[in-house]
């Protein structure tokens, strides 16, 4: 399957590598491929520049948003939340139409320092903004409640724990569920929260996730929902 990953950060790298390992033909989209390859500085978290990752993943094509998405059946949004709509605009509405769009981005606002706040919350969400702007895309919000290494390798956290998804298109959610199972998520630990408006809940959880990250000193943790016996 041809897949496009929008975003060259740690999440884009993790998702692109996993999709390649699963046999997908993967293109990673960046605004300016030459500029991205020319970067030599590590990112804010100390991760090596994209060109180091690129050399280790020669099967992945780095290209522009419209070229990455034109032939893609699956699109992953792994861009900075503040730039997500802009990157999707660059991809072009016609290249998103009818396609499964897995949105992993969180609407983080770093303008008031650390920890970041959210630039949309409570009565709206980034997932809904994306679905409203691109009504023909089949948006599924998923995986945004955990560290990117856990997204593609749930075994990084011991025991049983959960991944959430939400979206307005039942068939898109079925496709996303199948993909999550191929990532290693057991069917019973994939919780469908309902419509895309449920992205408000998963995006607002990031405020707690960030404090847990600080308190625990590791990103390798996740939510395990404990239920009473039926
Ligand atoms: P990031 O640094 O948040 O985002 C990098 C990507 O965002 C780059 O590809 C960049 O495009 C694009 N971007 C930045 N500003 C833009 C703008 N104004 N217009 C268009 N594109 C713009 O990378 P990340 O840490 O991998 O996170 C990706 C997303 O996943 C974020 O929304 C984050 O909140 C969410 N998330 C991250 C984690 C995690 O483990 N890191 C976990 C859960 C959710 P160029 O390549 O063109 O520079």
Boltz pocket constraint, residues with backbone or C-beta under 6 A from the ligand:
constraints:
  - pocket:
      binder: B
      contacts: [[A, 6], [A, 7], [A, 8], [A, 9], [A, 10], [A, 11], [A, 12], [A, 29], [A, 30], [A, 31], [A, 32], [A, 36], [A, 77], [A, 78], [A, 79], [A, 80], [A, 81], [A, 82], [A, 83], [A, 84], [A, 86], [A, 87], [A, 104], [A, 105], [A, 106], [A, 107], [A, 108], [A, 143], [A, 144], [A, 145], [A, 146], [A, 147], [A, 148], [A, 149]]
      max_distance: 6.0
